[in-house]
Amino acid sequence: MLKMMFYMAPMEGLTGFTYRNAWAKFYKGIDKYFTPFIPATVSRRFNTRELRDVIKEHNTLGLNVIPQILSNNAEAFNSTANRLLEMGYKEININLGCPSKTVVKSGRGAGFLSDREKLVKFLDEVFKNTAPEISVKTRIGMHSEDEFKELLHIYNSYPIKELIIHPRTGVQMYSGKPSLTAFDQAVERAKIPLCYNGDIFTRDDFEIITERYKDLNAVMLGRGIIARPYIIENIKYGKKEDKSILKSFHDEYFNINRELFGNDAIFRMKEMWTYFKVNFPNSDKQIKNILKSKKISEYICNTDKIFQNF
Ligand SMILES: Cc1cc2nc3c(=O)[nH]c(=O)nc-3n(C[C@H](O)[C@H](O)[C@H](O)COP(=O)(O)O)c2cc1C
């Protein structure tokens, strides 16, 4: 078995506790599960969604869950981090990569990467806090890969536990390919254990990365897991996809969401299906029907049909 660790990526609307718990019931091999980002503000407490994701009652399976915080304000970050520590979490992840317009506009996520002076002040304050273990998830710059050298220099001056790099810029969003030349730079210069993240959709993709980077601490997968929940077992243990397990996993995830969100569970499921559909080739019409489902009964009928055909 490989020594390398495998992480589930934080994905807003996808990899919250309902997904983690359903996944872990049917699949094995994830060492750390990162929560979708929790925005920190000085004045506000956790909102329902954020709290729901991190409370003990929803995290009873003993999974190694790492809360992620999105903030450009050290005071807000520290108070949120401290609340999470009180809840028993040991590691906190900082989001320096979210490329969404509203987040970037407010100078957070990938938007924070372009204000390096402020970023340094923020990190100074964060690492002064009698601290939890802090890991960082970053892109390689906001506008250009050229920003990465300076960013690495900044990261190197803090006791960051692990640096998770998605080697795209913020403006790139998800287009183009991850820049392996940027990741090469990190391998060369970073004094921090590294985790590679980006576009690992198949076992071959994984092998290309691990051939090139033999000393990686970890890889993180996001869309690859949502599309093929069995991909980690395939990579680690050579296990093949099993449609009946896939169906059981789907049903479990659907039922947990349904209990929690009622009819709105369909939105979550549709989000998953935009990736999960790869398991059902030549089924465009049936997938369209699933994505058009408005009622729970319609959704169940459409998903039952598609699984029956495979
Ligand atoms: C729908 C969606 C939601 C995401 N939410 C978050 C998030 O909350 N925090 C974060 O750091 N990254 C978030 N990401 C980025 C992923 O964690 C990951 O870095 C990205 O998808 C690249 O990895 P992949 O190619 O394995 O999917 C999100 C990505 C998507 C597509």
The ligand as a Gaussian input file, in Angstrom:
#p B3LYP/6-31G(d) Opt

LIG

0 1
 C      -18.510000      23.238000      -6.625000
 C      -17.158000      23.497000      -6.012000
 C      -17.063000      23.980000      -4.711000
 C      -15.805000      24.215000      -4.134000
 N      -15.737000      24.675000      -2.836000
 C      -14.510000      24.899000      -2.272000
 C      -14.372000      25.329000      -0.907000
 O      -15.359000      25.500000      -0.163000
 N      -13.114000      25.537000      -0.431000
 C      -11.989000      25.341000      -1.208000
 O      -10.868000      25.520000      -0.743000
 N      -12.091000      24.909000      -2.479000
 C      -13.312000      24.681000      -3.015000
 N      -13.384000      24.198000      -4.285000
 C      -12.140000      23.832000      -4.993000
 C      -11.787000      22.354000      -4.731000
 O      -11.515000      22.125000      -3.371000
 C      -10.558000      21.922000      -5.561000
 O       -9.465000      22.731000      -5.203000
 C      -10.784000      22.042000      -7.054000
 O      -12.034000      21.475000      -7.426000
 C       -9.663000      21.358000      -7.839000
 O       -9.557000      20.010000      -7.484000
 P      -10.205000      18.830000      -8.399000
 O       -9.679000      19.032000      -9.775000
 O       -9.733000      17.567000      -7.737000
 O      -11.682000      19.026000      -8.348000
 C      -14.629000      23.974000      -4.886000
 C      -14.735000      23.487000      -6.187000
 C      -15.968000      23.259000      -6.767000
 C      -16.028000      22.739000      -8.173000

